[in-house]
Amino acid sequence: MNKLQEYLNSYELSEIHPSDIARILKQLDDSEFADALKLVPKDLLGDVALALPDRYFDDVVGNLSVDELRHAVTELESDDQVDFMHELGELDEDKALEVFKTLDEEDKQEITRLQTYDEDEAGAYMQLEVFTAAKDEVVHDVIKRFGELRKAKTIENVQNLFIVSSDKKLRFTVGLDDLLVFDFDKTLLENIEQSEDSFEPKKAEDRESIKDVVHYFEEYDLSVMPVVNAYGILLGRITSDDIYDIINEHATEQMYNLAGVDDEAEEDDEVFKAGKKRASWLSLNLFTAIFASLVIGLFADTLESMVALAVLMPIVASMGGNAGTQSLTVVVRQLALGDISQGDAMRIIKKEVTIALMNGILFAIIMGIVAAIWFDMKMLGVVIALSMIINLLMAGFFGAAIPLFLKKMDIDPAIGSTVILTTVTDVVGFFSFLALATVILF
């Protein structure tokens, strides 16, 4: 708590960043957290609560009154207000309703309006606070008005001026750096017409997929994007900080899904909930492992006749599994980044199969020589070499084909891919190795 007090004392209120306060709060134990929270400036409580991991939100809410929560929500920008109320509603629906009733009508309307969008739509992530001007306004007046709004903290984090027509349709987007080099005595439209630069806006529709908007930000290196409705009327803006959060959340979700873990359950402190989610994937993995064991059982006599097969068998399956995971990870990530188009399936599969075949031949030669020398059996080296080529070839093919197929079926490619791939590489590896050994060695 002393550390937080020292931090707060060393800065002016306008210089304090919520993330720094959140970082200090995370270092405190439960007994210190409540006392330290009282030191946080009231205007920053909402931002600090959202900057903390989800598991801390309960502690924050539990230590704040309804009036303090209302104040925290009021100080947030519209998109953050929705996030805060959503988190509060999931934690305590009655308290969320009580806080909502105390808000002023403008905040209520904005929150209700943004809550109408689905979580995968661009409108769900937009801020309604925008800086706009009419095309026939004089630049000097626009800058003066912006200064007054900024001083009153009516608008924050403004990078662009959105120029709209009389019916609120978006016409142009002008960066503040461009605005400063305009002729202050002329109108915005006159400056735009005389400029060689293009001020045509890169915009998103409110019902557009947020994934497409993320790609726009990445492709055009944007810091902000205006959001319009189907008629071109300006509704709000999406800023880069929201896009970074979406990218991080999606990346985390993919990593968890590839490991057979539910991202929402893992962010929760309930051990039973997380354990239940993991158990569902482990049970599926157990079923596939039993299936692979049944394949081994088909060649019990072969294994009993030669111990060397039992020693070498895991190597084939392991190499196939690792090679398949490499292909799977690359394809899943490229799909997530939008680097693979609809007509790219065959190209990707050919690439991964070629790489797998090259590595298969390389390691088949190495392992074939090792096995032949190790057990003093040349044909055993041939068996494991052929099996390794077959398994790595299949690993490359299925490592690329599985996520592409799931994507085609409109299923998240990360979900279930690893379990399916492991089953394929284990079964193919065991079967090819033991079947070849049965035919060649006996």
C-alpha positions in Angstrom: 0.0 0.0 0.0 2.9 2.3 0.7 4.2 1.8 -2.8 0.8 2.9 -4.2 0.8 5.9 -2.0 4.3 6.9 -3.1 3.3 6.5 -6.7 0.1 8.6 -6.3 2.0 11.3 -4.5 4.7 11.5 -7.1 2.4 12.5 -10.0 -0.3 15.0 -10.7 -3.8 13.4 -11.2 -3.7 14.1 -14.9 -0.4 12.2 -15.3 -1.5 9.0 -13.4 -2.1 6.0 -15.6 -4.7 3.4 -14.5 -2.5 0.5 -15.8 0.3 1.6 -13.4 -2.1 1.6 -10.5 -3.5 -1.8 -11.5 0.1 -3.2 -11.7 0.7 -2.1 -8.1 -2.6 -3.4 -6.9 -1.9 -6.9 -8.3 1.2 -7.1 -6.1 -0.9 -6.7 -2.9 -2.5 -9.5 -0.8 -6.2 -9.5 0.0 -5.8 -7.7 3.3 -3.9 -4.8 1.7 -6.0 -4.6 -1.5 -9.1 -3.1 0.1 -7.2 -0.4 1.9 -5.1 0.4 -1.2 -8.2 0.7 -3.3 -9.4 3.6 -1.1 -6.3 5.6 -2.2 -7.2 5.3 -5.9 -8.6 8.6 -7.3 -12.4 8.3 -7.8 -12.1 9.5 -11.4 -9.8 6.5 -12.2 -11.6 3.7 -10.4 -13.5 2.5 -13.5 -10.3 2.5 -15.7 -8.3 0.7 -12.9 -11.0 -1.9 -12.5 -11.0 -2.7 -16.2 -7.2 -2.7 -16.3 -7.1 -5.4 -13.6 -7.5 -9.1 -14.5 -11.1 -10.4 -14.3 -10.6 -12.2 -11.0 -10.0 -8.8 -9.3 -13.2 -7.3 -10.4 -15.2 -9.0 -7.6 -12.8 -7.5 -5.0 -13.2 -4.0 -6.6 -17.0 -4.1 -6.7 -17.2 -5.6 -3.2 -15.3 -2.6 -1.8 -17.3 0.1 -3.6 -20.7 1.6 -2.8 -23.4 2.0 -5.5 -22.6 5.7 -5.6 -18.9 5.1 -6.1 -19.7 2.6 -8.9 -22.0 5.1 -10.5 -19.2 7.7 -10.5 -16.7 5.1 -11.8 -19.0 4.3 -14.8 -19.7 8.0 -15.5 -16.0 8.7 -15.9 -15.5 6.0 -18.5 -15.8 6.4 -22.3 -19.0 4.8 -23.8 -17.4 1.5 -24.9 -15.7 1.0 -21.5 -19.0 1.8 -19.8 -20.6 -1.1 -21.6 -17.7 -3.4 -20.6 -17.9 -2.3 -17.0 -21.7 -2.8 -16.8 -21.4 -6.2 -18.5 -18.8 -7.4 -15.9 -20.9 -6.0 -13.1 -24.0 -7.7 -14.4 -22.3 -11.1 -14.6 -21.0 -10.6 -11.0 -24.2 -9.2 -9.4 -27.2 -8.5 -11.6 -29.2 -6.7 -8.9 -26.3 -4.4 -8.1 -25.8 -3.7 -11.8 -29.4 -2.8 -12.2 -29.2 -0.5 -9.2 -26.1 1.3 -10.6 -27.7 1.6 -14.0 -30.8 3.3 -12.5 -28.6 6.0 -10.9 -26.9 7.0 -14.2 -28.0 10.0 -16.1 -30.2 9.5 -19.1 -27.5 10.2 -21.7 -25.3 7.4 -20.2 -28.2 5.0 -20.0 -29.1 5.6 -23.7 -25.6 5.1 -24.9 -25.1 1.9 -22.9 -28.4 0.5 -24.0 -27.6 1.4 -27.6 -24.2 -0.3 -27.6 -25.6 -3.4 -25.9 -27.8 -4.0 -28.9 -24.8 -5.2 -30.9 -23.5 -8.8 -30.9 -20.0 -9.3 -29.6 -18.7 -10.1 -33.0 -20.0 -6.9 -34.6 -18.0 -3.7 -35.0 -20.6 -1.6 -33.3 -20.0 -3.5 -30.0 -16.5 -2.0 -29.8 -17.1 1.6 -30.8 -16.9 4.7 -28.8 -19.8 7.2 -29.3 -17.6 10.2 -28.4 -16.4 11.7 -31.7 -15.1 15.1 -32.8 -17.1 16.2 -35.8 -17.4 19.3 -38.0 -19.3 20.6 -41.0 -17.5 20.9 -44.3 -18.3 24.7 -44.5 -16.8 25.5 -41.0 -13.8 27.7 -40.9 -10.7 25.9 -39.6 -9.9 28.5 -37.0 -13.4 28.0 -35.4 -13.0 24.2 -35.5 -9.7 24.3 -33.7 -11.1 26.8 -31.1 -14.1 24.5 -30.5 -11.8 21.5 -30.2 -9.7 23.3 -27.6 -12.8 24.1 -25.5 -14.1 20.5 -25.7 -10.7 19.1 -24.8 -10.3 21.5 -21.9 -13.8 20.5 -20.6 -12.7 16.8 -21.0 -15.8 16.2 -23.1 -13.7 14.3 -25.6 -10.4 12.5 -25.1 -7.8 10.6 -27.1 -8.8 12.4 -30.4 -6.6 11.7 -33.4 -9.0 12.6 -36.2 -11.6 15.1 -37.2 -14.7 13.6 -38.9 -16.3 15.9 -41.4 -20.0 15.2 -41.8 -22.8 16.5 -44.1 -25.9 18.2 -42.8 -27.6 14.7 -42.6 -24.7 13.4 -40.4 -23.2 11.3 -43.2 -19.4 10.9 -43.0 -17.7 12.7 -45.9 -14.0 13.1 -44.9 -11.5 12.2 -42.2 -8.8 14.7 -41.3 -5.9 13.9 -39.0 -5.2 16.6 -36.4 -1.7 17.0 -37.8 -3.2 17.8 -41.2 -5.6 20.2 -39.6 -2.8 22.2 -38.1 -1.3 22.9 -41.6 -4.6 24.0 -43.1 -5.2 27.6 -43.9 -7.0 28.7 -40.7 -9.0 31.4 -42.5 -10.6 29.0 -45.0 -13.3 26.4 -44.7 -12.5 22.7 -44.3 -13.9 21.9 -47.7 -11.7 24.6 -49.3 -8.6 23.3 -47.7 -9.5 19.7 -48.7 -10.1 20.7 -52.3 -6.8 22.5 -52.5 -4.8 19.7 -50.9 -3.1 17.0 -52.9 -3.7 14.5 -50.1 -6.7 12.2 -49.9 -9.1 12.5 -47.0 -11.5 9.8 -48.1 -12.3 7.9 -44.9 -11.4 4.3 -44.2 -14.6 3.3 -42.4 -16.4 0.3 -41.0 -20.1 -0.5 -40.8 -21.6 -1.1 -37.4 -22.9 -4.6 -38.3 -19.6 -5.6 -39.9 -17.6 -8.4 -38.4 -15.0 -7.1 -35.9 -12.5 -9.6 -37.4 -12.7 -7.7 -40.7 -12.1 -4.4 -38.8 -9.0 -5.9 -37.1 -7.6 -6.7 -40.6 -8.3 -3.1 -41.7 -6.3 -1.8 -38.8 -3.4 -4.2 -39.6 -3.5 -3.6 -43.3 -3.7 0.2 -43.3 -1.8 0.8 -40.0 -4.7 2.8 -38.5 -5.0 4.3 -35.1 -8.7 5.0 -35.3 -11.5 4.1 -37.7 -15.0 5.7 -38.0 -18.0 3.5 -37.7 -21.1 4.2 -39.9 -24.5 2.6 -40.3 -25.8 1.1 -43.5 -26.8 4.6 -44.7 -23.3 6.1 -44.1 -24.3 8.1 -41.0 -21.5 8.5 -38.5 -22.1 6.6 -35.3 -18.8 6.4 -33.5 -15.2 5.3 -33.8 -13.1 2.3 -33.0 -9.6 3.0 -31.5 -6.4 1.0 -31.7 -6.4 0.2 -28.0 -9.6 -1.8 -28.5 -8.1 -3.6 -31.5 -5.0 -4.5 -29.5 -7.3 -6.0 -26.8 -9.2 -8.0 -29.4 -6.0 -9.3 -31.0 -4.6 -10.4 -27.6 -7.9 -12.0 -26.6 -8.1 -13.9 -29.9 -4.5 -15.1 -29.6 -5.0 -16.2 -26.1 -8.2 -18.0 -27.0 -6.4 -19.8 -29.9 -3.5 -21.0 -27.7 -5.9 -22.3 -25.1 -8.1 -24.0 -27.7 -5.0 -25.7 -29.2 -4.2 -27.1 -25.8 -7.8 -28.2 -25.2 -8.4 -25.5 -22.6 -11.4 -23.1 -22.3 -10.1 -19.5 -22.0 -13.1 -18.2 -20.1 -12.9 -21.0 -17.5 -9.2 -20.4 -17.0 -9.7 -16.7 -16.3 -12.1 -17.7 -13.5 -10.8 -18.6 -10.0 -13.2 -21.5 -9.7 -11.1 -24.6 -9.7 -14.0 -27.0 -10.3 -15.2 -25.0 -13.4 -11.7 -25.0 -15.0 -11.1 -28.6 -14.0 -14.4 -29.7 -15.6 -13.6 -28.0 -18.9 -10.1 -29.6 -19.0 -11.6 -33.0 -18.1 -13.9 -32.9 -21.1 -10.9 -32.7 -23.4 -8.9 -35.2 -21.5 -11.7 -37.7 -21.7 -11.7 -37.3 -25.5 -7.9 -37.7 -25.5 -8.3 -40.8 -23.4 -10.7 -42.3 -25.9 -8.3 -41.6 -28.8 -5.4 -43.1 -26.8 -7.4 -46.3 -26.2 -8.0 -46.4 -30.0 -4.3 -46.1 -30.7 -3.6 -48.8 -28.1 -6.1 -51.1 -29.9 -4.1 -50.7 -33.1 -0.9 -51.7 -31.1 -2.9 -54.7 -29.8 -3.4 -56.0 -33.4 0.3 -56.6 -33.5 0.8 -58.1 -30.1 2.5 -61.2 -31.5 4.9 -59.1 -33.5 5.9 -57.0 -30.5 6.4 -60.1 -28.3 8.7 -61.5 -31.0 11.0 -58.5 -31.1 11.6 -56.1 -28.1 13.4 -53.7 -30.4 10.0 -52.7 -32.0 8.6 -51.6 -28.6 11.7 -49.5 -28.0 11.6 -47.8 -31.4 7.8 -47.5 -31.8 7.3 -44.3 -29.7 9.9 -42.5 -31.8 7.8 -42.8 -35.0 4.6 -41.5 -33.3 6.5 -38.7 -31.5 8.2 -37.4 -34.7 4.9 -37.5 -36.5 3.1 -35.7 -33.7 5.7 -32.9 -33.6 5.7 -32.5 -37.4 2.0 -32.4 -37.5 1.8 -29.8 -34.7 4.2 -27.6 -36.6 2.0 -27.6 -39.7 -1.2 -27.2 -37.6 0.2 -24.2 -35.7 1.3 -22.4 -38.8 -2.0 -22.9 -40.7 -4.1 -22.0 -37.7 -2.2 -18.8 -37.1 -2.2 -17.9 -40.8 -6.0 -18.4 -40.9 -6.4 -16.2 -37.8 -4.3 -13.4 -39.5 -6.3 -13.7 -42.7 -3.2 -14.7 -44.7 -5.0 -17.7 -46.3 -7.6 -16.9 -48.9 -10.4 -19.3 -50.0 -8.5 -20.5 -53.0 -5.3 -21.2 -51.0 -6.2 -24.6 -49.6 -4.3 -26.7 -52.1 -1.3 -24.4 -52.1 -1.0 -24.6 -48.3 -1.5 -28.4 -48.2 1.1 -28.9 -51.0 3.6 -26.7 -49.1 3.1 -28.5 -45.8 3.2 -32.0 -47.4 6.4 -31.1 -49.2 8.1 -29.8 -46.1 7.0 -32.9 -44.1 8.2 -35.2 -46.9 11.6 -33.5 -47.0 12.0 -33.7 -43.2 10.6 -37.3 -43.3 13.3 -38.4 -45.7 16.0 -36.6 -43.8 15.1 -38.1 -40.4 14.2 -41.5 -41.9 17.8 -41.8 -43.1 19.2 -40.7 -39.8 16.9 -43.0 -37.7 17.3 -45.9 -40.1 21.1 -45.9 -39.7 20.8 -45.5 -35.9 18.3 -48.4 -35.6 20.3 -50.7 -37.9 23.5 -50.0 -35.8 21.8 -50.0 -32.5 20.1 -53.5 -32.9 22.5 -54.8 -35.6 19.5 -55.3 -38.0 19.7 -53.6 -41.4 16.1 -54.4 -42.3 14.9 -52.9 -39.0 16.5 -49.7 -40.1 14.5 -49.9 -43.4 11.3 -50.5 -41.5 11.6 -47.5 -39.2 12.8 -45.3 -42.1 9.8 -46.2 -44.3 7.4 -45.8 -41.3 8.8 -42.4 -40.5 8.4 -41.1 -44.0 4.8 -42.3 -44.1 3.9 -40.8 -40.7 5.5 -37.4 -41.3 3.9 -37.2 -44.7 0.5 -37.9 -43.1 1.3 -35.5 -40.3 2.0 -32.7 -42.8 -1.2 -33.4 -44.8 -3.5 -33.6 -41.8 -1.8 -30.8 -39.9 -2.8 -28.5 -42.8 -6.0 -30.2 -43.9 -7.7 -30.4 -40.5 -7.8 -26.6 -39.7 -8.7 -25.8 -43.3 -11.6 -28.2 -43.2 -12.8 -26.8 -39.8 -12.6 -23.3 -41.2 -14.6 -24.4 -44.2 -17.3 -25.8 -41.9 -17.3 -22.4 -40.0 -15.7 -23.9 -36.9 -12.8 -22.3 -35.0 -9.8 -24.2 -36.5 -8.1 -24.2 -33.1 -10.9 -26.2 -31.4 -10.3 -29.9 -31.5 -7.5 -29.8 -34.1 -4.8 -31.1 -31.7 -6.8 -34.1 -30.5 -7.7 -35.1 -34.1 -4.1 -34.7 -35.2 -2.7 -36.6 -32.3 -5.0 -39.5 -33.0 -4.0 -39.6 -36.7 -0.3 -39.5 -36.1 -0.4 -42.1 -33.3 -2.6 -44.5 -35.3 -0.7 -44.0 -38.6 2.7 -44.2 -36.8 2.0 -47.3 -34.8 0.1 -49.1 -37.7 2.7 -48.3 -40.4 5.6 -49.3 -38.2 4.2 -52.5 -36.9 2.6 -53.6 -40.2 5.8 -53.0 -42.1 7.7 -54.9 -39.4 5.3 -57.8 -39.7 5.7 -58.0 -43.5 9.4 -57.3 -43.8 10.9 -58.9 -40.7 8.7 -62.0 -40.2 
